[in-house]
Amino acid sequence: MPDGNVPHYTVAEFSRRMQDVFHRVPQFKNLSISGEISEVHPRNNGTYFTLKDAGGVLQCFAYPNRAAQFGPLPVGTAVTAFGTVRVASWRSRYELLVTTVQRTGIGELHQQYEKLKEQFRALGFFARARKREIPPFPAVVALISARGKGAEDFQETLRVRAPQVRVQFFETRVQGLAADVEIADAIDRAAASGADAIVLARGGGSYEDLFTFNCEPVVRAIVRSSLPVITGIGHTADHHLADDAADYECETPSNAAQFIAGLWQRGGERLAHLTFLLDTEMRERLTDALQRADRTTEALAYALERNVAAKRRRLETAERAISAQHPSLRVQQRAQRLTELRTRLNGWPRAAFSDYRRRIERRSDRFAGLRESIVSRRRNVLDLTTSRLESYDPKRPLELGYAIVTFEGRTLRDAGDVKAGDSVHAHLAHGSLGARVESVSTDE
């Protein structure tokens, strides 16, 4: 048991004492605090927002008449807030009651966010053409999240609305140092798990807590995943680079579960519609088949009648053919045929001899003309060839008085090839001469 001298207070009494402490310390009055806007929540009674830097977070509040003078406070804006520290007893926390806000620039986290956003957009990570289709009936879903309300909301919603979907839980930290690397590793493992889709989920949190989902490892893991990725991160107003890179974005983990359940519901509605269309088509096809059966029956009866009639005609033709083969009729036909052949045989030698003679005479005339033509062509060819051979005779120019002069066994064509005093030979049409060169004259 604690000592009886230990002070004892109610919650309200303790809050009032803390408020008195802040009022008595002058340093908590009329001060200015610099930081970066991470959360803004306008309410009817005033505006709640959060200031943060690398080392801490401060809750702030401004009454409506003061907040109206601040103008928009985008998340990530660096500001200096002027006001007084007070204790908000109904929330058991201290906060800065802000009277004035001055913008000092864009916060460090916001600058980092914008830089990564432009980098990923240039790489095409956010392009619609890159994104994968969500399966119409995801039977197995890989859930990447930390244990907590976000994961519980997703699983409970899915259990109620789509109990047929099996959830594989890949637990990972979702905030803090190196949480982005752990999330990226979980996405890689989930992509190799054989699931149909990946859901990256987390409950709400502050801007800096959720900034993990703006980090490069997480975005790149989503892009390289072989499975489609659905995000359900934070609350309705939260948006992250992971949402831009994902194949489908949901506002919260519960919304992600509702989206997956909706896929099955739409599939069921489509199945019912297709079933109706199938029934209609089957009835139409059955009706058409019955009509075709009736038409086929009629056609078959008509074809049977035609077939019977054709068989009857063939039978009558066969009977006539059999009658034509009666022995007496066949003997009479054979006798008539023999008489015709005998008549033709008696007249054949004379007619055949005359025909053969005419054919022989025609062929003799053709052979004679052909022979004369061939001889004439061959004679012309012979004359032409003889003329050509005579023109190529090397002795013919010698008959005209020319001579072929050689020097050392070579025919001379250029006077410059010899000099005075050289011995040459001249070949004439009849015999040859030996000569000595007295002088040489060349054409210039």
C-alpha positions, 0 to 999 in steps of 0.5 A: 500500500502507498504511504498515506501522505501521498497526494490524491486527486481526481482527474479533473483536479489534476487537470486544473493543477496542471493548468495552474502550472502552465499559467504560472510559468511565463515561458508558456505564454505568448511564445512562438513555435516553428514546425511543419503542418502535418495534420489539419482538422477543421471543426465547428468549434475551431481548427485542430492541427499538428506541428512537427519537426524531426524531434517531436509533435505538438497539438495546436488549436485555434478558435474559428475567428483566429483560424479564418485569418490563417488562410489555407494550411496545406500539409507539409507547410513550414510555419511559425505559430504564435500563442499560449500553452494550455491544458485541454482537460477533456483530452488530457493533453497540453496544446498550443492555443494559436492566435497567429500563424506565419508561413515560413516555407515548405516543410522538409517532408513535403519537399521530399514528398514532391521530389519523389512524386516527380521522380516516380511520375517521370519513371512512369510508375503512376501511368495507367497503362502500367497498372495490372487488372484486378482479378474478377474473383480473388479467392486468396488475398495477401494482406500486408499490415501490422496487427491492429485495428486496420488489419482487424477491420479489413479481415472482419469486413471481408469475413462478413461480406465475402467469407469465401475469400481466404486471407494470407496475413503478412505482418510487418511494421508500418511506421518507424525507422526502416519500416519502409524496407520491411513493407517492401520485403513483405510485398515481395514475399506476398507476390511470390505466395501464389495469392490472387491480389495483394492488399497493403493496409494500415489504420489512420495516423499522423502525417509523419507516421503515414509518411512511410507509404511515400518512401521509395522502397515501398513504391518500387516494391508495388511497381515490381510486384507480379500481383496487382496491389490494392491500397487501403491506407489511413483515413478518407483524406489521406493520400500517398505515393503508394496509392498512386503506384497501386493498381487500385486505391481504397480510402481505408482498410474497410473500403479495400475489403468492401471493394474485394467483396464487391468484386464477388458480388458483381460476379454473382450478379453477372453470373445470375444475368448470364444464367438468365441469358443461358436459360433464354438461349436454351429455350430458343435453341430448343424451340428452334430444334423442335421446329427443325425436327418437324421440318426434317420429319416432313422432308424425310417422308417426302424423301421416302416417297421419292425414293420408293418411286425411284426404286419402282422406276428402276424395277420397271427398267430392270424388267424391261432389260430382262425381257430384252435378254430373252434367248430368241431375241438375242439370237435374232440380234446376233444374226442381224449383227453378223450380217452387217459385219459380213457385208462390211468385211466383204467391202473392206479390202478394196476400200482399205487399199484405196485409203492406204494409197492416198495416205502414202501419196500424201506422205510422199509429197510431204517428204519430198518437199521437206527434203528439198527444204532441208537440203536448201537450208543446209546448203545455205549454211554451208556456203555461209560457213565457207565464206566465213572460213575463207575470210579468216584464212591468214594466208589470204592477205599474203596473196594480196602482197602482204608479209608477216614479219617476225623478230625472235619468233614474235610477230612485229606490230610496232617498228619500235620493237626493233632497232637498226641491225636486227635480223628479221624474217618476212613470211610471204604467200610463197616462202619466206625471206631473211632481212636485216633492219637498215633503219627504223621509223615510228609514227608520231 
